[in-house]
Amino acid sequence: MTDIEQLRADAARDRHLARVERILSREGVSPTVLDRLATVVDAQVGADDSEIQRAVSSLRDELPGVFAD
């Protein structure tokens, strides 16, 4: 992988994590665990918001205690 390709991949991953964190935040996840929880959301880099939302909903079923009611 060239340096440019690596930078693009890193940027895509950063954008993806930001989108995941935004959706988790809307779902009421505490800011203290937001970044750690974002890494376990089962959505591939490049997933659209609906795919991320489905993964977050699945995570809500598995770990309801980290989501606000």
N, C-alpha and C positions, 0 to 999 in steps of 0.2 A: 504494500500500500504506500503510495506516495505521500509526501507531507501534506499536499493539498487535499487529497482524499481523506487523510486522517483528520485534518481540520474540519472538513465537511461532516464527517461522521461524528466528531465530537460536538459540533454545533447542532446537528440533528438530535443527538442524545440529550443535550441541554434543553432544546426546545420541547422535546417530548416530556422530560421531567417537569418542566414548568407547566405544561398543560395538565399533567397528572396532578401536580400540587394544586393547581387552580380548581380542578374538579373536586379533589379531596377537601379543600377548604370550603367550597360551597356545600359539601355534605356535612360540614360541622366538625371535621377532624381538628383536634387541638394543634396549634402551631408548634407545640413542644415535640410532637411526634410526627408532624407532617412530612419532613424530609426523609425520615427512616421508613415510614409507611409507603411513601411514593416508590421506593425501590422494590417493593414486593407486589405492586399492582401488576397483574398478569396481562400486560398489553405491550405489544412489540413497538419498537421505535418506528414512527411513521403511522401508527394507528390513528384513526380519526376520533373525534370527540365521542361519538356514539359507542365505539369499541372500548374506549377508555371508561366510559360511564358504565357499560356492562361489567367490565372487570372490577370497577369500584363497587358496584352493587353486589357482586359475588363476594368480594372481600367483606362488605358490610354484613352479609349472612354469616361468614366465618368468624368475624371479630366485631360483634355489635358494640362491645364496650368502648371502642375508640371513636365511635361516631356519636355526635350529639343527637338527641331525640327531637 
